């Protein structure tokens, strides 16, 4: 399967590194998780539909998240200024640049179908009786940008008042998010997401390989304080339209340390990302994933059951299980059997998006292999989260478990079967040719085949 290492940009980028650093550089490049433009648009539209809920409900206000200065005060969302006596400057207008333009376009294209008010003012929100505000972005690595934007929105006096009375709720919609950012942001708002971002910690690399890649990033990175990505996010999630600032600096930089010559992976900058021809060559590429390595990283597992998962993963017949959900079903059953029942943990174990996990769980439920699917489907399709930071997300309360049939399928698949040797078939002889075979004189002659027993009809017995 092709990867970035075989593209023109990838080969040029690898030429920056010394021979002893080549293995770590190739490992980093092969570890990237690619999301194409078509895949991003398709999955974002589905995610927005799931987040917006019923169209008959009141309109939902939506905003594309964009970068703001850390200290945006005294400005806030929809302010008109001037903020005398603090400053006489008027509030800056919102300007979309970079990847938020893609998100903005998707919102505008979906506005009518999903009953969404895009970039509504506070007055428009009040007139339309908006109760929910969606902050939409493509990827969250460190969580710094979305946290600043959320604080910027909630600094508006009227929105802050409506939120305190329980009349308004802020929600975050993102295609991908790191697990650390998800845990942090869920204390501030409801989070809708499609998949967990791939990071250094979620790869199949050993501890030594992980440290080698980190040392590589520190040795060659030229962007100050971002050698491992902003806030040390160590993100490996990239898109057809951008490489996020959570990725290591060596993936995004255009010059080497101290201004030395550098062959960039992205010659036109991270917002242009890869060429169309290179993205087309990488269609369908999936970063390497090992179920056993994922279960070990999750921890808190039964060692015996992990070994059983390893046997399931090693059986050749399991890799070709019938049906498009076959491999996913075995990964799901193995992860549940190893002690992981929450959807977020199951996504990590099987390297599946939330939508993919839901489809696999539905197929497993139809085969009577798991229990708890009804709760999962309810949490997946409708978010009943109250918005209270102290309350748990519905997905966190879902617990999937194996049925007796599911356990039996897993045990049967874990059995090591030695393939039976097939009898040798003599090669067909061409007409006019005599085949001479050597015969071992010491071996006993073959016993003659016994004739079949005669058959007597019942009435003659």
C-alpha positions in Angstrom: 0.0 0.0 0.0 1.5 3.4 -0.9 2.6 5.9 1.7 4.2 9.3 1.7 7.7 7.8 1.5 7.2 6.9 -2.1 5.9 10.3 -3.2 8.2 13.0 -4.7 7.7 15.3 -1.7 8.3 12.4 0.7 11.6 11.4 -0.9 12.8 15.0 -1.0 11.9 15.4 2.7 13.7 12.2 3.7 16.9 13.5 2.1 17.2 16.1 4.9 18.2 13.4 7.4 21.5 11.7 8.1 21.7 8.0 7.4 21.4 7.0 11.0 18.2 9.0 11.3 16.5 7.6 8.2 14.6 4.7 10.0 13.0 7.1 12.5 12.1 9.6 9.7 10.5 6.9 7.6 8.6 5.6 10.7 7.3 9.1 11.4 6.2 9.6 7.7 4.5 6.2 7.6 2.7 6.9 10.8 0.6 9.8 9.5 -3.1 9.3 9.3 -4.5 10.8 6.1 -8.0 12.2 5.6 -8.8 13.2 2.0 -10.8 16.2 1.0 -13.8 14.1 -0.1 -13.7 12.0 3.1 -13.5 15.1 5.3 -16.5 16.8 3.6 -18.6 13.6 3.6 -18.0 12.8 7.3 -18.3 16.4 8.4 -21.8 16.7 6.8 -22.8 13.5 8.5 -21.4 14.7 11.8 -23.2 18.0 11.6 -26.5 16.3 10.8 -26.0 14.1 13.9 -25.1 17.1 16.1 -28.0 19.3 14.9 -30.7 16.7 15.6 -34.3 17.1 14.4 -34.9 19.8 11.8 -38.2 20.7 13.5 -36.3 22.0 16.5 -35.4 25.7 16.8 -32.5 26.9 14.6 -28.9 26.2 15.7 -26.2 28.9 15.5 -22.9 27.7 14.1 -19.5 29.3 13.8 -16.2 28.2 12.2 -13.5 28.3 14.8 -10.6 30.5 13.9 -7.4 31.5 15.6 -7.5 34.4 18.1 -4.9 36.1 20.2 -4.6 34.6 23.7 -5.3 38.0 25.3 -8.4 39.1 23.3 -9.8 41.2 26.1 -11.4 43.7 26.1 -12.9 42.4 22.9 -15.5 39.6 22.8 -17.8 38.1 20.2 -20.1 40.6 18.5 -18.7 43.5 20.4 -19.0 47.0 18.8 -16.6 49.0 21.0 -15.0 51.3 21.7 -14.2 49.9 25.1 -13.5 53.2 26.8 -11.7 54.0 29.0 -9.6 50.8 28.4 -9.0 51.4 24.7 -10.4 53.6 22.0 -9.9 51.0 19.3 -12.9 49.4 17.8 -13.4 45.7 17.8 -11.7 43.7 15.0 -13.9 42.1 12.4 -13.9 38.3 12.0 -11.6 37.2 9.2 -11.5 33.5 8.1 -8.3 32.2 6.7 -6.8 28.7 6.3 -8.7 25.6 7.1 -11.7 27.4 8.7 -12.7 28.5 5.2 -13.3 24.8 4.3 -15.4 24.4 7.5 -17.2 27.7 6.7 -18.1 26.4 3.2 -19.5 23.2 4.6 -21.6 25.1 7.1 -23.0 27.4 4.4 -23.8 24.4 2.1 -25.6 22.6 4.9 -27.4 25.6 6.5 -30.8 25.2 4.8 -31.0 21.4 5.1 -30.0 21.4 8.8 -31.8 24.6 9.9 -28.5 26.3 10.9 -27.8 30.0 11.3 -24.2 30.6 10.2 -22.3 33.5 11.8 -25.5 34.9 13.4 -25.3 38.0 15.5 -26.5 38.1 19.1 -29.7 39.9 17.9 -30.4 37.3 15.3 -29.9 34.6 17.9 -32.4 36.3 20.1 -34.9 36.8 17.4 -34.7 33.1 16.3 -34.8 31.8 19.9 -31.5 29.9 19.5 -30.7 27.6 22.4 -27.6 25.9 21.0 -24.4 27.2 19.6 -22.1 24.9 17.6 -18.4 25.8 17.4 -17.1 23.8 14.4 -13.5 22.9 13.5 -11.7 20.2 11.6 -9.2 18.9 14.2 -8.4 19.5 17.9 -4.9 18.6 19.0 -3.8 20.6 22.0 -7.2 22.3 22.5 -5.7 25.8 22.9 -7.4 27.3 19.9 -10.9 26.0 20.7 -10.6 26.9 24.3 -9.6 30.5 23.5 -12.5 30.8 21.0 -15.0 29.3 23.5 -13.9 31.9 26.0 -14.2 34.7 23.4 -17.8 33.7 22.7 -18.8 33.3 26.3 -17.3 36.7 27.1 -20.3 38.4 25.4 -22.4 39.7 28.4 -25.7 38.7 26.9 -24.6 35.2 25.9 -23.0 34.7 29.3 -26.3 35.7 30.9 -28.3 33.3 28.8 -25.9 30.5 29.6 -26.1 31.2 33.3 -29.9 30.9 33.2 -29.7 27.6 31.2 -31.2 29.2 28.1 -28.1 28.7 25.9 -25.7 25.8 25.5 -22.3 25.8 23.8 -21.3 22.6 21.9 -18.1 21.7 20.0 -18.2 19.9 16.7 -14.9 18.5 15.3 -13.9 15.8 12.9 -10.9 14.6 14.9 -9.8 15.2 18.4 -7.0 13.8 20.6 -8.0 11.9 23.7 -6.4 14.3 26.1 -8.2 17.3 24.5 -11.5 15.4 24.6 -11.1 14.8 28.3 -10.3 18.4 28.9 -13.0 20.0 26.8 -15.8 17.8 28.0 -15.5 19.7 31.3 -16.4 22.9 29.4 -18.9 21.9 26.7 -20.6 19.0 24.9 -18.2 17.5 22.2 -19.4 15.9 19.0 -16.6 14.1 17.1 -16.1 11.6 14.3 -12.7 10.0 15.3 -9.9 10.2 17.7 -6.8 11.9 16.3 -3.7 9.7 15.8 -0.8 10.7 18.0 2.6 9.2 18.9 1.0 7.4 21.9 -1.6 5.6 19.8 0.9 4.1 17.3 2.3 0.6 17.3 5.8 1.9 18.0 7.8 0.4 20.8 9.1 2.6 23.6 12.5 2.8 22.0 11.1 3.6 18.6 8.9 6.3 20.2 11.9 8.0 21.8 13.9 7.8 18.6 11.1 9.7 16.8 11.0 12.3 19.5 14.8 12.7 19.4 14.5 13.2 15.6 11.9 15.9 16.0 14.0 17.8 18.6 17.2 17.4 16.6 15.9 18.8 13.3 12.9 21.0 14.3 13.3 24.7 13.6 10.0 26.1 14.9 10.6 27.3 18.4 8.6 25.4 21.1 6.8 23.3 18.5 9.3 20.6 17.8 6.7 18.0 19.0 3.8 20.2 17.8 2.0 23.0 19.6 1.7 22.3 23.3 3.6 19.0 22.6 0.5 17.6 21.0 2.5 15.0 19.0 -0.3 14.8 16.4 -0.1 12.5 13.4 -3.5 13.5 12.0 -3.3 15.4 8.7 -5.9 16.4 6.1 -5.9 17.0 2.4 -6.4 20.7 3.0 -4.0 21.3 5.9 -1.4 19.9 8.2 -2.4 21.1 11.7 -0.1 22.9 14.1 -0.3 20.0 16.4 2.0 18.0 14.0 5.8 18.1 14.7 7.6 21.1 13.3 9.7 19.1 10.9 6.5 18.1 9.0 5.6 21.8 8.4 8.8 23.8 8.4 10.3 25.3 5.2 13.8 26.0 6.5 16.2 24.0 8.7 17.6 24.9 12.1 19.4 28.3 12.0 18.2 29.0 8.5 19.9 26.0 6.9 18.7 24.5 3.6 15.7 22.3 4.0 13.6 20.3 1.5 10.1 20.8 2.9 7.3 18.1 2.9 4.9 20.9 2.1 6.6 23.3 -0.4 3.6 25.7 -0.5 2.9 25.8 3.2 0.7 23.8 5.6 -2.5 25.4 4.5 -1.9 24.2 0.9 -0.9 20.8 2.1 -0.1 18.1 -0.4 -0.4 18.2 -4.2 -3.6 16.7 -5.7 -1.6 14.1 -7.5 0.0 12.9 -4.3 -3.3 12.8 -2.4 -4.7 10.7 -5.3 -1.8 8.3 -5.0 -2.5 8.0 -1.2 -6.2 7.2 -1.6 -7.1 4.4 0.9 -3.8 4.6 2.8 -4.1 3.5 6.4 -1.4 3.8 9.0 -0.2 0.4 10.4 -2.2 -0.8 13.4 -1.8 -3.7 15.7 -4.7 -4.8 17.9 -2.4 -6.4 20.4 -0.2 -3.3 20.7 -3.4 -1.1 21.2 -4.7 -3.3 23.9 -1.4 -3.2 25.8 -1.3 0.6 25.6 -4.8 0.8 26.9 -3.7 -1.2 30.0 -5.9 -2.6 32.8 -6.4 -5.8 30.7 -6.5 -9.5 31.6 -3.2 -10.9 30.4 -4.7 -14.3 29.5 -7.4 -12.6 27.4 -4.8 -10.4 25.7 -3.0 -13.5 24.7 -6.2 -14.9 23.3 -6.6 -11.7 21.3 -3.1 -12.2 20.0 -4.0 -15.7 18.8 -7.2 -14.4 17.2 -5.2 -11.7 15.4 -2.6 -14.2 14.3 -5.0 -16.7 12.6 -4.9 -16.2 8.9 -8.5 -17.3 8.5 -9.6 -14.4 10.8 -8.1 -11.8 8.5 -10.4 -12.9 5.7 -13.6 -13.3 7.7 -16.6 -13.0 5.4 -18.4 -9.7 5.2 -17.1 -6.1 5.2 -17.4 -5.9 9.0 -15.6 -9.2 9.7 -12.2 -7.9 10.9 -13.9 -5.1 12.8 -16.2 -7.5 14.6 -13.3 -9.7 15.7 -11.4 -6.5 16.9 -14.5 -5.4 18.8 -15.1 -8.8 20.4 -11.4 -9.1 21.4 -11.3 -5.6 22.9 -14.5 -6.3 25.0 -13.1 -9.7 26.0 -9.9 -8.0 27.2 -11.8 -5.7 29.5 -12.6 -2.6 27.5 -16.3 -1.7 27.1 -16.4 2.1 26.6 -16.9 3.2 23.0 -13.8 5.5 23.2 -11.6 2.6 24.3 -13.0 0.4 21.6 -12.3 3.0 19.0 -8.7 3.1 20.1 -8.4 -0.7 20.1 -9.8 -1.2 16.7 -8.5 2.1 15.1 -12.1 2.9 14.1 -14.1 6.1 13.8 -17.2 6.5 15.8 -19.4 5.9 12.8 -17.4 2.8 11.9 -17.7 1.5 15.4 -21.4 2.0 15.4 -21.8 0.0 12.2 -19.6 -2.8 13.5 -21.5 -2.8 16.8 -24.8 -3.0 14.9 -23.6 -5.9 12.8 -22.3 -7.7 16.0 -25.7 -7.1 17.7 -27.6 -8.5 14.7 -25.4 -11.6 15.0 -26.3 -11.8 18.7 -22.6 -11.4 19.7 -22.9 -8.4 22.0 -25.2 -6.7 24.4 -25.7 -3.0 25.2 -26.1 -1.8 21.6 -29.4 -0.1 22.3 -27.7 2.3 24.7 -24.9 2.9 22.3 -27.2 3.6 19.4 -29.2 6.1 21.6 -26.1 7.9 22.6 -24.7 7.9 19.1 -27.9 9.3 17.4 -29.0 11.8 20.0 -26.9 13.6 22.6 -28.9 14.1 25.7 -26.0 15.7 27.5 -27.2 18.5 29.8 -24.2 20.7 29.2 -23.3 20.6 32.9 -19.5 20.1 33.2 -20.1 17.8 36.2 -22.3 15.4 34.2 -20.9 12.6 32.1 -21.2 12.2 28.4 -23.8 9.6 27.2 -21.0 7.8 25.4 -19.1 7.4 28.6 -22.1 5.7 30.2 -22.3 3.1 27.5 -21.0 -0.4 28.4 -20.9 -3.1 25.7 -20.5 -6.7 26.7 -20.3 -10.1 25.1 -23.1 -12.6 24.8 -22.4 -16.4 25.3 -22.4 -16.7 21.5 -19.9 -13.9 21.2 -17.6 -15.6 23.7 -17.9 -18.9 21.9 -17.1 -17.3 18.5 -14.0 -15.7 20.1 -12.9 -19.0 21.7 -13.4 -20.9 18.4 -11.4 -18.2 16.5 -8.6 -18.3 19.0 -8.0 -22.1 18.5 -4.7 -22.7 16.7 -5.4 -25.0 13.8 -2.6 -26.8 11.9 -3.4 -26.8 8.2 -3.9 -30.4 6.9 -1.3 -31.4 4.3 -2.9 -31.8 0.9 -2.1 -35.0 -1.0 0.4 -34.5 -3.8 -1.2 -34.5 -7.1 1.0 -36.1 -9.9 1.6 -33.7 -12.8 -0.2 -34.5 -15.9 1.9 -36.3 -18.5 2.0 -35.0 -22.0 1.1 -37.4 -24.8 4.0 -39.3 -26.1 6.2 -38.8 -23.1 7.1 -41.5 -20.6 7.4 -40.4 -17.0 10.0 -42.3 -14.9 9.8 -42.0 -11.1 12.4 -43.2 -8.7 11.2 -45.8 -6.2 12.9 -46.4 -2.9 13.9 -50.1 -2.9 13.9 -50.3 0.9 10.3 -49.1 1.3 7.6 -51.7 1.5 5.3 -52.2 -1.5 2.0 -50.4 -1.2 -0.8 -52.6 0.0 -3.5 -53.3 -2.6 -6.7 -51.4 -2.2 -9.6 -53.4 -0.6 -12.5 -54.0 -3.0 -15.7 -52.4 -1.8 -18.1 -54.6 0.1 -20.9 -56.0 -2.1 -24.3 -54.3 -1.7 -27.4 -56.5 -1.0 -30.8 -55.0 -1.2 -32.9 -55.0 2.0 -35.4 -57.6 0.6 -32.6 -60.1 -0.1 -30.9 -60.0 3.3 
